Amino acid sequence: MSARRRWAVLAAVGAGLAALPWLVASGYVLGTLVFIGLNALAALGLSLVMGYAGQVSLGQAAFLALGAYVSGVLTTTGGWNGWAALAVAFVAGTLTALLVGLPIFRLSGLLLAMATLGFGIIVYYVLVNWSAVTGGPSGLTGIPPLRVGRFAFTTDARMLWLTWACLLVAMGLAGNLVDSRIGRALRAIHGNEAAAQAAGIDVTRLKLGVFALAGGLTALAGSLYAHYLTVINPSPFGFVYSVELVVMVVLGGVSSLWGAVLGAAIVVVLVEGLRSLLPRVAATHGAAEYEIILFGLALMAFMVFLPRGLSGLRHSRP
Amino acid sequence: MSITDQLAQYLASGLVVGGVYALIGLGFVIVYSVTRVINFAQGEMVMLGALGTATLVERGLGLPAAFALTVVAVAALGAVLERVAVHPLRAGPALSLLILTIGASIALRGAALIAWGTDPFALPAFSPGPPLRVLGAVVVRQGLWVLAVAVVVFALLWVFFTRTYPGTAVRACAVNPRAARLMGIRVDRMFLLAFALAGALGATAGAVIAPITYATYDMGLLLGLKGFVAAVLGGLVSPPGAVAGGFLLGVLESLAAGFVSSGYKDAVAFVILILLALAQVAGWLPWRVADEA
């Protein structure tokens, strides 16, 4: 896809979504779309790491937590402006990924997955135990919403605009990156790392760069999340969320930028849908809990029938 | 309490938990070395072993019968998981297989939540009585049971792998599946066997730890991850390595809880995981984790 056409598509999607609050009055639908956008932003970074650098991170929730807590601590304890906190969260995510990545990105495959898994879980324990700064298990409250003058991003509709604007711009820039020389180099790495190295590509530096970018994007999603909910605690940032992000990327299909959005939409809608649908079908006790089983089974079925994700459908047809 | 008493105490409690990690880690090693799959549902096998045994005992079944029945049932579940889910995807991408087992673990956890609810279940200790004093350390009687069961299981596995025909066939598949197939070994049966064995090991671990920690539907996640770390600590393809890794992890965790902070106790395993990955890349370790994911 040419860069011009990609930006046109993104702008069209953006315009459609911007008009949505006037067409759909339901705050529930709009809120769900905000969550899809936030998850997609986080998954977009990981999708670059997995799809283009060919590496798996099992600790991506740590960067979401980092973004959320940097914003949370700076605005509540530090009294900072929300936008400044958001920018710092993005930079902090990028730098942390760089620092973490420096030693571990010389690893690959299973070793890298192991190291990121360890990193993600350790960050979770720090959030729970470092009460003086993070508020411990109960977390932080009273995080102010983002605002421009007197216009505050407090409603679902306004958050929808902000989140999706960030997501679509990030997707456009990521698209440019993927089509550039760097993107071709990344694809070469994914295809055959040794061959790419032999062709003069600085494999380690590129993989590290992509990991840093992913850390920044995921932290940005975390920061938006914190300003949207105004309350954060460690529980959503555990290992399970890291896994969910990998699931989103794989479900959508790793080698497509829209795959991240698609995957995020599937996971959020599946979880939300099951939660609202099930009590009607099975009225017995604990009906809401069936959603977990079905989510797991759906995941298994997806993998058995579509091992390369939804966007893999295009390529698998003979 | 003197420092040596303290040390003895930490060592004793560390070895008890370590025995459980070793059993879980063995499950990872057996499945990984034969099928090259990291089975994330291994922790759920532990949970089912604990809840299954506790429930059957509560219903009035004798402990040995409840234990045996649960282990067989969970082993069968492992085999079903292999046949229904892993088998069709054997040739697929490694990442899809990983997600598949994650899906299985989520589904099993959900099923357990519905079947048992969120309340913890208590399984009475295998032999009742006050804690014993061993070399200055206080050890609950169940701790000795954990170690005894672990040792018996290790011995049985050793005999199985080195002295029986199916055990040798499993090892052959782990070393070189193609050559094993050429020698007339039914490789896909060995896949099935590996998953069933891993299920049995997980269930055994769950049943012996249940009297110490209670059994809950969500106990599998952390125990599974710790077992994975134990397996990696031992090189991921070596059963004796997983046993050593399990005990080492248990003791290190216990020392960290005693001397550093109990809040960070659970983080120890994951610090080790990172250090291992780094040491491996630097080439400090004599063994290498097979790097194919």
Chai-1 contact restraints between the chains, C-beta under 6 A:
chainA,res_idxA,chainB,res_idxB,connection_type,confidence,min_distance_angstrom,max_distance_angstrom,comment,restraint_id
A,P103,B,L278,contact,1.0,0.0,6.0,A-B,restraint_1
A,R106,B,V281,contact,1.0,0.0,6.0,A-B,restraint_2
A,L107,B,A277,contact,1.0,0.0,6.0,A-B,restraint_3
A,L107,B,V281,contact,1.0,0.0,6.0,A-B,restraint_4
A,G109,B,D291,contact,1.0,0.0,6.0,A-B,restraint_5
A,G109,B,A293,contact,1.0,0.0,6.0,A-B,restraint_6
A,L110,B,D291,contact,1.0,0.0,6.0,A-B,restraint_7
A,L110,B,A293,contact,1.0,0.0,6.0,A-B,restraint_8
A,L111,B,A277,contact,1.0,0.0,6.0,A-B,restraint_9
A,A113,B,A293,contact,1.0,0.0,6.0,A-B,restraint_10
A,M114,B,L273,contact,1.0,0.0,6.0,A-B,restraint_11
A,M114,B,A277,contact,1.0,0.0,6.0,A-B,restraint_12
A,A115,B,I274,contact,1.0,0.0,6.0,A-B,restraint_13
A,A115,B,A277,contact,1.0,0.0,6.0,A-B,restraint_14
A,G118,B,F270,contact,1.0,0.0,6.0,A-B,restraint_15
A,G118,B,L273,contact,1.0,0.0,6.0,A-B,restraint_16
A,G118,B,I274,contact,1.0,0.0,6.0,A-B,restraint_17
A,I121,B,F270,contact,1.0,0.0,6.0,A-B,restraint_18
A,I122,B,A267,contact,1.0,0.0,6.0,A-B,restraint_19
A,I122,B,F270,contact,1.0,0.0,6.0,A-B,restraint_20
A,Y125,B,Y264,contact,1.0,0.0,6.0,A-B,restraint_21
A,Y125,B,A267,contact,1.0,0.0,6.0,A-B,restraint_22
A,N129,B,G263,contact,1.0,0.0,6.0,A-B,restraint_23
A,V243,B,I102,contact,1.0,0.0,6.0,A-B,restraint_24
A,V250,B,I99,contact,1.0,0.0,6.0,A-B,restraint_25
A,G286,B,I114,contact,1.0,0.0,6.0,A-B,restraint_26
A,E289,B,L113,contact,1.0,0.0,6.0,A-B,restraint_27
A,E289,B,I114,contact,1.0,0.0,6.0,A-B,restraint_28
A,I292,B,G110,contact,1.0,0.0,6.0,A-B,restraint_29
A,I293,B,A107,contact,1.0,0.0,6.0,A-B,restraint_30
A,I293,B,G110,contact,1.0,0.0,6.0,A-B,restraint_31
A,I293,B,A111,contact,1.0,0.0,6.0,A-B,restraint_32
A,G296,B,G103,contact,1.0,0.0,6.0,A-B,restraint_33
A,G296,B,I106,contact,1.0,0.0,6.0,A-B,restraint_34
A,G296,B,A107,contact,1.0,0.0,6.0,A-B,restraint_35
A,G296,B,G110,contact,1.0,0.0,6.0,A-B,restraint_36
A,L297,B,A107,contact,1.0,0.0,6.0,A-B,restraint_37
A,L299,B,G103,contact,1.0,0.0,6.0,A-B,restraint_38
A,M300,B,A85,contact,1.0,0.0,6.0,A-B,restraint_39
A,M300,B,L100,contact,1.0,0.0,6.0,A-B,restraint_40
A,M300,B,G103,contact,1.0,0.0,6.0,A-B,restraint_41
A,M300,B,A104,contact,1.0,0.0,6.0,A-B,restraint_42
A,M303,B,S96,contact,1.0,0.0,6.0,A-B,restraint_43
A,M303,B,I99,contact,1.0,0.0,6.0,A-B,restraint_44
A,M303,B,L100,contact,1.0,0.0,6.0,A-B,restraint_45
A,V304,B,P88,contact,1.0,0.0,6.0,A-B,restraint_46
A,V304,B,L89,contact,1.0,0.0,6.0,A-B,restraint_47
A,P307,B,G92,contact,1.0,0.0,6.0,A-B,restraint_48
A,P307,B,P93,contact,1.0,0.0,6.0,A-B,restraint_49
A,P307,B,S96,contact,1.0,0.0,6.0,A-B,restraint_50
